[in-house]
Amino acid sequence: MTWLEVLVLGVVQGLTEFLPISSSAHLRIISEVFFGRDAGAAFTAVTQLGTEAAVIVYFAKDIGHLAVTWFQGLRDPSVRNTPDYRMAWLVIIGTIPIGLLGVLLEDQIQTAARNLWLIATTLVVFGLLLGLAERLGKQRYELKHMGVTDGVLLGFAQAMALVPGVSRSGGTITAGLFLGYTRPAAVRYSFLLAIPAVVASGLFQLPDVFSGDGPSPLQMTVATVIAFVIGYVTIAWLLRYVERHSIYVFVWYRVVLGAVLFVALSAGWLAAT
């Protein structure tokens, strides 16, 4: 892997991880368009460690409080009725679907799921679903109203992002809006829910990323640091944006990108695999 690939893909990961437009799809498309090959699922998973580190730093106070409250609740029954204790369990429960499916479907995720025809389809279909959720969602509930059923449903919504083009945040935000949660609440939960799954996936695939003509340890470190810095800025921007604006801009972006990808594949300008 060249240094140009490392720098470009690190920037792309940082810009797209938290937006509901699918970072894995963008890494797959851009690596194919500009470098003529797939950077690989392992590269995507490991660079996501950088963006998730940005989440941990940005929400350090919240995460620390959730962790402390959870441990306190294990031994102190009086803590178990607090919103933070419940939210900590909801993050754990919501992580189970993607953990199980990630292990069961590992081979398909790294091969068939990276077909550009499939990615073009998921970009368009799940983009339209995101737009429908924005239009129909009542946006009445905050995170304090979330129960176990909603946590499980949002966990399965996140798990759909194992297929590039769905988007981890996009799937969670879509489901959250359909369930009646406010846009900021859905976005915030998507950040928290992603931490255990992404960190586990990145660490699990760390040995695979250096196989073949993949990046060197130094290149991987640089790409991950770039993703961290840009990801941190993107988190701050997105949280402010969704408080004041709809998310239709991401819907249109996804649909247009998917349509362009369909044209490029049909014309033979890109190879699907």
Protein Blocks (a to p, Z undefined) as FASTA:
>chain_A
ZZklmmmmmmmmmmmmmpcnbjmlmmmmmmmmmnopaebjklmmmmmmmmmmmmmmmmmm
mmmmmmmmmmmmmmmmklmmpmklmmmmmmmmmmmmmmmmmmmmmmmmmmmmmpmklmmm
mmmmmmmmmmmmmmmpnolacfklpcfklmmmmmmmmmmmmpghkbpmlmmmmmmmmnop
afklmmmmmmmmmmmmmmmmmmmmmmmmmgcjbdcfklmmmmmmmmmmmmmmmmmmmmmm
mmmmccklmmmmmmmmmmmmmmmmmnopacfZZ
